[in-house]
Structures are given as C-alpha cells and as structure tokens.
Amino acid sequence: MTTLGTAASPPAGRPERGGGSGPASSGPSGPSGPAGSAEASDPAAPVPLLARPLASYYLVLFSAGLLLLLGLVMVLSASSVRSYEDFGSSYVVFIRQATWVAIGLPLLAVASRVPPRYFRGLAYPVLALALLLLAVVLVPPFGSSVNGARRWIALGPFSIQPSELAKLGLLLWGSDLFVRKQRLLTDWKHLLVPLVPVTIFISLLIMMEPDMGTTIVIVSILLTLLWVVGTPMAVFGSLVALIVASGAVMAITEPYRMERLLSFRNPWKDASGTGYQAVQGLYALGSGGWWGEGLGASREKWPDLLPHAHTDFILAIIGEELGLLGSLVVVSLFATLGYAGIRVAHRSRDPFAQLAAAGISGWIICQAVVNMGAVIGLVPITGIPLPLVSFGGSALLPTMVVVGMLLSFARAEPAAERLLARRAADRRAAGRFRAARRAAARRGRGAAARGARRVATRAGEDPRLEAARRIGERARERGMV
C-alpha cells in the first residue's frame, strides 16, 4: 500500500524502479539505474522500450485505440442482423456508435492536452451535475424505464445514463479531496469522511434505479483511492467486509437478484429462463473454438438467441467470431491499459495525478473483469458494458475522457515532460531559423536586384531609361509629339 505523500518516491527499503522516467529515478544529472547508466556511458546504445520517456503515453494510446477500433468493428458485426430487423438497415446501431466515437475523440484529444491541475477545478461541478441527474432520472416524467430499470434520460434519439457521469464525478472529487486533506490523512476519520458517506449516497441513488453493476464500479473507485492513499489495513479490511455484507443483504432482499445468483451457480438448470443469457453466451464462446467462425459469421447474434449481443455480451460474439485468440487479444489489451495506468500513477509527481490515474485504472479494470467474468460464467450477470468496446454512448464518453486524462498524466511524467519541453524548444528554434532564412533570402534577392540596376546604370543600360525611350519613340512615330 502506498501513502500519498511518498507515492512519487519509493519508501526506504524498496528498490527504485528502473527506466529513469519516474521522479525518484531522475535527477539533475539525468536518469539513474541501469538504463540511465547505459545512456550516460554510451549515448548511442538503444534504450529499452519501457524505459523511454513516453512509453506510458503510447501504452495508453495504443491499447485504448485498439480497443476502440475493435469495438466499432464488433458492434457493426454483432448488431447488424437485429439492426436490420428493427430499423430496416444493418448500419443504424453502428452509425450511432460511430457518432458517439466521433463526439468522444475530440473530448479525448482535449483532455490529453489539458494540464493535470485543471481537472481538479472540474471535480465539484461534475459531481454536483451527476448527483442532480441521478435524482432526476428517478422521476418518471424524466427517467425512461427499460426492462424495469429507470437508468436513462431520453434526449431525442439519444439517451444518457447519469450513473456513468457519477463515476467520473466521484473519481475527480475523491482525488481532489485527498490532495486537499493530505496533512490530515494520518487520522482514519479524515480518510473515510466525507468520501465514504458521499459514495454511499451515490450508490443508494444508483441502486434505486436499480443498477448493481455500476454500483460495483463506484465502490471499486472508492476502494482504489483508499488503497492508494494509504488507508490502514484494519480500516480497509473492515470497510471491505462491510461492503460485502451490504451487497449480500441487497442480493437477498431483491427477488430478481436472488434469481441471478441462483442461476449463476447452475445456469443449465433453467436454460430457457433465468439462465438463458448465460447459457447462450457460453454456447457462443464454445462454438468459436481456437480461431473463430470468422468475422460476421456469428449465429448467436441472430434474433431470439443471445440477448444484448452488442452491449453486455459483446465478448461472447468476439469469442464466437474471432475465437479464443480474439478473446485473449481483448484481455491482453485491457491488461496493457491497466498496467499503463498503474505505471502512470507510480511515475507521476503530482498527488492528484497519482490518485486519479490509480482510480481510472481501478474503474476500467474492475468493469472489464466484471463484464468478462459474467460472460464466461465466473460472476453473476450484472448488466454493465465492456469499456470502449460495447455499444452505448453514455458509457463510452466518460471512459474516453478518463483515457484522455491518463494521456495527460503520462505527458506530465518528469522524463516525458523534459523530452516534450526539448522538442518544443527545438521546434521553436527550427521555426526561428526558417524565418531568418526566408528573411535573408528576401534581403538577398532585393540586394541582387539593386546591384543589377546599379551596374546597368553605369553601363548606360538602365532598363527604366530604355523603356522610357521606347515609349517616346513610339509616341513620335504616331505624331503625338
């Protein structure tokens, strides 16, 4: 467990991580450690990929970008048949998802260029807006009910899910809160209050929708922040036990949750009822084999077979069409993204960036694990999408924003910051050099023209005088003079 005050530099007794990119392994004279020594002794020696200053940035960028691209392809494949049945075109659902991606990419790009300190200013407004929308969605005229759950606010052809914004609000506010209270965190009361009560309030609003899956992700953000900030193990363990007990009580008191738990243990017992979705998902995964049936060749995506094939159970379609290999690629990309997020948290020297990067990693990895675990039958079905892959703009946009935040934090790593500053200085110097060269060329052309005129004048061949003589001669010939 890492305390907030020492997250930027390893505590005594723990070896510093190599690579020379973190604040603890870099100094005025340059990187230290094996990679730094190699660079100092032999500047021409190749630098390992993970020791390069922008390694974290590119790990986040490529893993998230590939997941986003794979998600677009698989949403098109998984939704094409039912989209044609519902709308008369195989591309309606895909176009909606592509529209959300087109909206999210500028948000991601802007977030990746915003300095980390500006995110702190958004903490309270985003949390307040999320709480307001969580209350509004419970009011029948505003919140739309689908399958007995009131989770969405309809806005024309689109709908938003306030609980997704609540994840971002809690992440920003919790990280900012701990930074503000940094000197008080030795007291366990300041660790828990007001973060835990606010998280409980958000969770209760979400459970009233109801939405157990999003509540699990909300709790994972809370636990990640408490772990990173250095909560004593006794307090942390007691809180986890209390959360597990509360979840068990909520599962027992709601009949539909109890049915899910019972069907999770043996979905084949009621394969045409409560276990239908789980069984169809396993059929899809099993029929894919090692290499899959081929892109677009899924049978489970057809109507009356696998429910929510392009949302919650899109991993089953990936497994059916792309096989075990495709599923392992998805798992590897999420593992890479999670590793990159933890790496950014470790290497950042800004306490807010450390907490927020860790919280983002906990958010995305917990949601991915819960979704994939439900598809393969390891955990009960909770109905949460696969981040960056499943259809749905309400979940996609906040996730793309936090990926942009990770990119911003990666650019602010000490070694990356120095490299980017050198590149910017080089670009400015190159720009000044080009401008000076153009100005010198213009001055040179002007000086050459003036020199040519002086030579011509001395020889009695000034072009301007010659032109004037020709004009006079033509005028005399015409009888004008």
Helices and strands as residue ranges (DSSP letters): G 4-6, G 23-25, E 26-27, E 30-31, H 33-41, G 49-51, H 55-87, H 92-113, H 116-120, H 123-136, E 143-146, E 149-155, E 158-160, H 162-180, G 182-184, H 188-192, H 195-207, H 212-229, H 233-253, H 255-265, G 267-270, H 276-288, H 314-347, H 351-375, H 393-411, H 414-458, H 463-477
